[in-house]
Each structure stands twice: as C-alpha cells, then as structure tokens.
Amino acid sequence: MVAGATYDALLRDAAVALTSAGIDNVRFEARLLLARAAGLSVEQLIARGGDPVPAATATVLRELTARRVRREPMAYILGEREFWGLPFKVSPAVLVPRPDSETLIETALALLPDRTRPLRLLDLGAGSGCLLLTLLREYPEATGVGVDASEAALAVARENAEALGVASRAQLVAGDWRRPDWTERLAGPFDLVVSNPPYIESRVIDGLMPEVARHEPRLALDGGADGLDAYRLIAAAAPRLIVPGGWLLVEGGEGQATDISGIFSAAGLSPKPPRKDLAGVERVVPAKH
C-alpha cells in the first residue's frame, strides 16, 4: 500500500492481501476496512475512487488489513455488529452476534405475542447482550436480568444497554452456572429465560474456523465433552427460575435439538418442537414449565 495512492488502488491492494489469507468476499471486506480507515461511507469511497489517499489513512488501512489477514473477526476490527437491525458493540470478550441467534428472538415473539406484558426476562450467558437487550426493545414494559461469568463481557453489555436506551430496565450481573449457588442472586422466577450457551464439543474447537478458534472467547464456546454441559446445568435450575407456564428458550448446535429436549424432559419441563433457522438447522429448543 503506497502512500499517495488512490482509494481504488488501496482497495485493490487490500483485496489481494485478504485473498492470500483465504478470506471470502474480499472486495466487500476490503471496502469496509478502507471505509473505517478513511472515516468515510462506502458511497463516499466509490465517489472518491480516483482521489489520492492521505498517508495516515493508508497507514491505518495497512494495520486493519493485517489484523484481518490474521483472521481476526471483522466485527472485532470494526468494533460492532448488527443484530435484529440494531447496532451492538462487540469486543474479543464476547461472541460475535450471528443471524442464527435471531431465530430465538423470532421464537420468543411467536410464543409471547403480547408486546405490552410486563414480562420478567432472564438471559443466561448474556455476552454482548444481544438477546436480552433486543427482547427489551421488543417488549417495552419488560424488565430483564443478564448473567455472564465474564466481567469484561458484562461491561460490553452495559454499554450496549445504554446505547439502545434500555439500561433502566436491564440488570447485568456476574454469575457462573458452574458454581452451586449461581441462581441465588437472580431474584426469580421469570416469565422467559433465554440462553445461547456454549455448545461446541471441547475436542473440536481448535479445528473450527480461525476466526472462532483463535479469537472468540473459549468460555463462550466450550460445551464440554459432548457439548451439552451447560444445558444440563440450566435444566436443573430451570424449575426454580421459571414461573409455571413460563418459557425456556435455548439455542443449540446442529444435531443437538433431540438431546437438549431429552435433558429438558428429564428435568420436568415440556419441550416443544424445535425452531429452524434460515439454513434449516433446528436451532432453538423451546420448553414450557
């Protein structure tokens, strides 16, 4: 990347570097990186394609491209990711919100269609807060508690709660479901409990895409030997966390829905047919108390 080059030239250079790293959609990603480095919109970049680029912008683009070549997730480089049409700040302390998880929001809205109810919500493993805070936006009379074992993740979620205007209705607390007393601070029961818990089998994590294996928090990925440890702990606590007639909605990995439903049944819950994501994967398991 040569100082004084045009925007179009730097865009081509960045795309070549990303291609060499085995990254898909290189033109799209290179444009996002250049837009961030230049402080311009994508539309402005296109309009200024033949203009010379300030040396400082070229330097920043070089740094951003190097991070992406190391397969750091684009969301961490940009510092944000859209979920349910809302902007969420993200950092390496939290999982990157994914479109698959929007299936859980869709399921909640289908099962609890009255948006005016003063629901009490609980999000286990809140991360960026994308599930809890989105639900609080959809249910303006609801209040919610988000639990995470990571203080760094909770700090991100608090920033998102402020930015989305729901901080007054969201309580974000430290908690670890691996500890025997983890439910004591939650002041349940709740009308709706949601979770996107860690569900990757421990032995396969290192073989995942580099963006995930190298950069996303292992605590939020590692579901134990069979990927189901968190579901067993959540299920055991669910009867005292959920009001009679209330709902538990969890996200799961491909092929896990049957096992999760069995775990919930054994805990005295009534699992319902899983909900599929846009790829046809049985992504969300609902269970009624």
C-alpha positions in Angstrom: 0.0 0.0 0.0 1.8 3.1 -1.3 1.2 6.5 0.4 -0.4 8.8 -2.1 -2.2 6.0 -4.0 -5.8 6.4 -4.9 -8.7 4.9 -2.9 -9.3 2.4 -5.8 -5.7 1.3 -5.7 -5.7 0.8 -1.9 -8.9 -1.1 -2.2 -7.3 -3.5 -4.8 -4.2 -4.0 -2.6 -6.3 -4.8 0.5 -8.4 -7.3 -1.5 -5.3 -9.0 -2.8 -4.0 -9.3 0.8 -7.3 -10.8 2.0 -7.4 -13.2 -0.9 -3.9 -14.5 0.1 -5.2 -15.2 3.6 -8.1 -17.4 2.3 -10.8 -15.0 3.1 -14.1 -14.9 1.2 -15.9 -11.7 -0.1 -12.6 -9.9 -0.2 -13.9 -6.9 -2.2 -16.7 -6.3 0.3 -14.4 -6.7 3.3 -11.7 -4.5 1.8 -14.2 -1.8 1.2 -15.4 -2.0 4.9 -11.8 -1.7 6.1 -11.0 1.2 3.9 -14.2 3.0 4.9 -13.2 2.6 8.5 -9.6 3.7 7.9 -10.8 6.8 6.0 -13.7 7.7 8.1 -15.9 7.7 5.0 -19.1 5.9 4.0 -18.9 3.2 1.3 -20.8 5.5 -1.0 -18.2 8.3 -0.4 -15.4 5.8 -1.2 -17.0 5.0 -4.5 -17.3 8.6 -5.4 -13.7 9.3 -4.5 -12.2 6.2 -6.0 -9.7 8.1 -8.1 -8.7 10.6 -5.4 -5.3 10.3 -3.6 -5.5 8.9 -0.1 -3.9 10.7 2.9 -0.8 8.9 4.2 -2.4 8.5 7.6 -5.4 6.7 6.1 -3.1 4.3 4.2 -1.2 3.5 7.4 -4.5 2.7 9.3 -5.7 0.6 6.4 -2.5 -1.4 6.5 -2.9 -2.1 10.2 -6.6 -3.1 9.8 -5.8 -5.3 6.9 -3.0 -7.1 8.8 -5.5 -7.8 11.6 -8.0 -9.4 9.2 -5.2 -11.4 7.5 -4.5 -12.9 10.9 -8.2 -13.9 10.7 -9.4 -11.6 13.5 -13.2 -11.4 13.0 -14.3 -8.3 11.1 -16.8 -7.5 13.9 -13.9 -7.1 16.4 -11.9 -5.0 14.0 -14.9 -2.7 13.3 -16.0 -2.9 17.0 -19.6 -3.6 16.2 -22.1 -6.0 14.6 -25.7 -5.6 13.6 -28.3 -7.9 15.2 -32.0 -7.8 14.6 -31.4 -4.5 12.8 -29.7 -3.0 15.9 -26.1 -2.0 16.4 -24.2 -3.9 19.0 -20.7 -3.1 20.3 -18.5 -6.2 20.4 -15.0 -7.0 21.6 -13.0 -10.1 22.0 -14.7 -10.6 25.4 -18.0 -11.6 23.7 -19.2 -13.9 20.9 -19.9 -12.1 17.7 -23.8 -12.0 17.4 -24.9 -14.2 14.5 -28.0 -14.2 12.3 -28.8 -17.8 13.5 -29.5 -16.4 17.0 -32.2 -14.1 15.6 -34.3 -17.4 15.5 -34.5 -17.2 19.2 -36.0 -13.7 19.1 -38.5 -14.8 16.5 -39.5 -17.8 18.7 -40.0 -15.6 21.7 -42.2 -13.2 19.8 -44.3 -16.1 18.4 -44.8 -17.7 21.9 -45.4 -14.4 23.7 -47.1 -12.2 21.2 -48.5 -9.6 23.6 -45.8 -6.9 23.5 -47.4 -4.9 26.3 -46.9 -7.6 29.0 -44.6 -6.5 31.9 -42.5 -9.7 31.5 -39.6 -10.6 33.6 -36.7 -11.9 31.4 -33.5 -13.7 32.2 -30.6 -14.2 29.8 -28.1 -16.8 30.8 -24.6 -16.1 29.3 -25.6 -12.6 28.1 -22.3 -11.8 26.3 -22.9 -8.6 24.2 -26.5 -8.5 25.5 -27.9 -9.1 22.0 -30.6 -11.4 23.1 -31.8 -9.7 26.3 -31.5 -6.1 25.0 -33.3 -7.0 21.8 -36.1 -8.5 23.7 -36.3 -5.5 26.0 -36.7 -3.3 22.9 -39.4 -5.6 21.6 -41.2 -5.7 24.9 -41.2 -2.1 26.2 -42.9 -3.0 29.5 -40.5 -5.8 30.3 -37.5 -5.9 32.7 -34.6 -8.3 32.4 -31.6 -9.7 34.1 -28.5 -10.7 32.1 -25.9 -13.1 33.7 -22.4 -13.7 32.5 -19.3 -15.2 34.1 -17.1 -12.6 32.4 -16.9 -9.0 33.8 -15.4 -7.9 30.5 -18.4 -9.2 28.7 -20.8 -7.5 31.1 -19.0 -4.2 30.5 -19.8 -4.5 26.8 -23.4 -5.5 27.5 -23.8 -2.4 29.8 -22.5 -0.1 27.0 -25.0 -1.7 24.6 -27.8 -1.3 27.1 -27.1 2.4 27.4 -26.8 2.9 23.7 -30.1 1.1 23.0 -32.0 3.0 25.6 -32.9 0.0 27.8 -30.3 0.4 30.6 -33.0 1.3 33.2 -34.8 -2.0 32.6 -31.7 -4.2 32.4 -29.8 -5.6 35.3 -26.5 -7.1 34.3 -24.8 -9.3 36.9 -21.8 -11.6 37.3 -22.7 -15.3 37.6 -21.3 -18.7 36.7 -23.6 -21.6 36.3 -20.7 -24.0 37.1 -21.0 -22.8 40.7 -23.6 -24.5 43.0 -25.0 -21.2 44.2 -25.3 -19.5 40.9 -29.0 -18.8 41.0 -29.1 -17.1 44.4 -28.6 -13.5 43.1 -31.2 -13.7 40.3 -34.4 -13.0 42.3 -36.5 -15.2 40.1 -38.8 -16.6 39.0 -39.0 -15.3 35.4 -41.6 -15.4 32.6 -39.0 -16.1 30.0 -35.5 -17.5 30.3 -33.3 -17.4 27.2 -29.7 -18.6 26.5 -27.2 -19.1 23.8 -24.9 -21.3 26.0 -21.6 -22.8 24.9 -22.4 -25.9 22.9 -19.2 -26.9 21.0 -17.6 -30.2 21.9 -14.3 -29.4 23.6 -12.2 -31.6 21.3 -13.4 -29.9 18.1 -12.9 -26.2 19.0 -9.3 -26.0 17.7 -10.5 -27.2 14.3 -13.1 -24.5 13.8 -12.7 -21.6 11.5 -9.7 -19.5 12.7 -12.0 -16.5 13.4 -13.7 -18.6 16.0 -11.0 -20.9 17.3 -8.3 -18.2 17.7 -10.3 -15.2 18.6 -13.7 -15.8 20.2 -13.8 -16.4 23.9 -13.4 -20.1 24.6 -15.6 -19.9 27.7 -18.5 -19.0 25.5 -17.8 -21.9 23.1 -16.7 -24.9 25.1 -19.7 -27.1 26.0 -17.7 -29.9 27.4 -17.1 -33.4 26.1 -20.4 -33.8 24.3 -21.3 -30.1 24.0 -24.2 -30.4 26.4 -22.8 -29.5 29.8 -24.5 -26.1 30.0 -27.9 -27.4 29.1 -27.8 -29.9 32.0 -27.0 -27.1 34.4 -29.6 -24.8 33.0 -32.2 -27.6 33.0 -31.5 -28.5 36.7 -32.1 -24.9 37.7 -35.0 -24.1 35.4 -37.9 -25.2 37.6 -37.0 -22.6 40.2 -36.1 -20.0 37.7 -39.3 -20.0 35.6 -42.8 -19.3 36.6 -45.4 -22.1 36.0 -46.5 -21.6 32.4 -43.3 -19.7 31.6 -40.8 -20.5 28.8 -37.2 -21.5 28.4 -35.7 -20.9 25.0 -32.1 -22.1 24.2 -30.0 -22.0 21.1 -28.2 -25.2 20.1 -25.8 -26.6 17.6 -26.6 -28.7 14.5 -27.9 -32.1 15.5 -28.3 -31.3 19.2 -32.0 -30.5 19.5 -33.1 -34.0 20.3 -30.6 -34.4 23.1 -31.4 -31.0 24.5 -35.1 -31.8 24.5 -34.4 -35.1 26.4 -32.4 -33.2 29.0 -35.3 -30.7 29.5 -37.9 -33.5 29.7 -35.8 -35.3 32.4 -35.8 -32.0 34.4 -39.6 -31.9 34.4 -40.0 -29.3 31.6 -42.2 -29.8 28.5 -40.1 -29.3 25.4 -41.8 -28.2 22.2 -40.8 -28.8 18.5 -37.5 -27.0 17.8 -37.5 -23.9 15.6 -35.3 -24.0 12.4 -33.0 -21.2 11.3 -32.8 -19.9 7.8 -30.4 -22.7 6.9 -32.9 -25.3 8.0 -31.0 -26.2 11.2 -33.0 -27.0 14.3 -31.6 -24.0 16.1 -33.9 -23.2 19.1 -35.4 -25.6 21.6 -38.4 -24.1 23.5 -39.6 -25.7 26.7 -42.5 -24.8 28.9 -42.5 -25.1 32.7 
